[in-house]
Amino acid sequence: MNKTLLMVVAAVVSLLCGITQANIVQNGDFADNTGWTFSDAQNVGIADNCVYMNADFNAYQVTDHIIAAGETFHVSWDSRTLEGHAGPNLMRAYLFYFDGPDGFELTHQDCVTTHDYVTSTFDFTAIEGAEYIGKSVGIVLRNCEPVDSWASFANVSIDVSTVPEPATMLIMGIGSVMIAGRKFRKKV
């Protein structure tokens, strides 16, 4: 295979795979209190590399990442009901955007925990022209139980990937084919 064809194939593959940004959550392993805000310091706190929270309380973080059209956010976390508490607990993670002093939900995912950690995930893709484009993204972790029952979250991450729009991919594909065809014709 010639060098030009290999370069064209590599360019097309890189376009199709998109660009992934590493985890945008600060301190998702809860090594300390950095980056997180708690709804109530008496009922939410960090210890043992996780955030503990009593029923009906939450922790949240607004990231520095600005939402762009076409980005896909992959949200992942571990949660569990603490030993000595009844469980199972209904836990919820919200992806939200921040507009001025207010936060607005983009989507959320529920999970039901036991005394062992459960990993949960969900994805969200930003749409061109939506009101959240150009706003900061954040995450809220919530213990949705209405009664006294402690639970925890750990290993929280939001990975962002950007997939080129279909029109961009089409233009790049046509250009690549034209370059490859031109090189092929020169050899004949």
N, C-alpha and C positions, 0 to 999 in steps of 0.2 A: 504494500500500500504506500502511495507516495505521501510526502510530508504535508502538502496542501490539504489533501483529503482528510488526513488525521487531524489537522488543525480545525477544519470545518466540523468534523464529527465532535471534537472536544468542545467547540463553541456551542453547538446545538445541545449537547448533553448538559453543559453547565447552565444553559438557559432553562431547560426543562426541569432541572433539579431545584432551581431557585437559590436564594441566599438565606442562610440561617444565622440568626444572631443568638449568642449564648444567653443563658438565663438572665432576665432583666430584673428579677426580684433581688433586692438587697437583703442579705442575711436570711435566706430561706431555710438555712439549717439551724437558725435560732441560736447561734453561738453567743449572742448577747442581745440587748434591747434595740440595737441599731436599726433604724428604718421602719419600725413598727409603731403604730398608735393603738392604744387599748381603750375600749369603751368604759372600762372601770378597773382601776389598778388593784382593787381589792379582790376582784373576781377573774382577772386575766393576768397572766405573767409568764415569764420565760425561765425555764430551768431544764437541765438534762437534754439540751439540743431540741427542744420542742416548746410550743406555746400551749400552756394549760388554760382552760377556760371553763367557768361554771355555766350552767344552763342559761340560755338567752343572752349571752354576751359575745363580743367579737373583738377581733384584731384586724387592722387594715394597714395597707401600704399603698401610697401613690408613687409610681415609678417616674423616672425621668424620660421614659420612652414616649414619643409622640406618635399617635396612630396615623398610619398612611393607608390609602386604599390598596387592596390586594394582599395585605399582610394577614397571615394566619397565626393566631396565638394558641399555643398548645400549653394548657394549664395542667399541672400534676401536683399531687400532695398525698401524704399519708395521714391517717387519723385513726384514733382508737378511743375507747371508753377506758377510764382509769380503773385500776384494780380497786375493789372495795365499793364501787359504784354500780348500780343495777345494770344499766345498759339494756339493750343496745341504744345508742344515741343517734339521732338524726343530725348529721353534720352537713354544712353547706358552704361551698366556695362560690363567690360572686366575682365575675370580671366586670369592672366598671370603668367609666371615663369620668374625668374631673373637668368641670366647666366652671371656672371661677371658684366660689366657695362651696359649690354643690357637686355631689357625685351622683351619677346615673347608671343604673344597671344595664350592661350589655347582654349578659346571659349568666346562668348559674348552673351548678350541678350539685345534686344531693347524693349523700352516701350514708349508709347505715353501718355503724361501727360495732365491734365487739371488743373484747379485751386484748386482741391482737391487732397490730397495725393493718389497715386496709389501704391499698393504693387506689386512688381515683384520678381520672383524667377527663378532660373535655377540650374541644377545639372551637375557636371562633374566628371567622374570616371577615375582615373589614370591607365594606362595600363602598364603591365610588359614590361621592355625593352625600353620604350619610352625615348627620349632625355631629358625630363623634370624630370625624376626620380632622386632624390637626390638634386634638386634645390629648392630655396625658392619660395613660391607662393605669389602673390599679387593681388590687385584689382585696376582698373582704373574706375572712374566715369566721364562720359563725357556728356555735353550738345551739341548735334550734330547739333543744328540749325545754319544756316549760317549767320543769321542776329541778330541784337541786341534784345535779348529776354532772360530775367533772369529766372532761374529755380533753384530748390534745391533738394538735396538728404538728407535722414535721415534714422536712424535705419539700418545701414549697418551691415550685419553679414555674416560670412563664417563659417558654422559648418562642421566639418570633421568627417566622420564615416569610420571605417575600417571593411570590411566584409572579413572573412577568405576565402582564395582561395578554390575552389571546392575540390581539392585533399586533402587539410587539413581537410575540413569538412567530407569527405568520410572516411579518416583514423580515425578521432575522433569518427565518427558514428559507424564504425566497431568495434573499441575498446570498445565503450560503450555497444554494443550488446553482445560482448564476455564476458565482466564483468558481465552483467546482466544474461546471460545464465549460466555462471559458478556458480553464486550465486544460481540460480534456481535449477541446477543439484545437488548442495550440499544438498538442502532441501529434495530432492526426495529420 
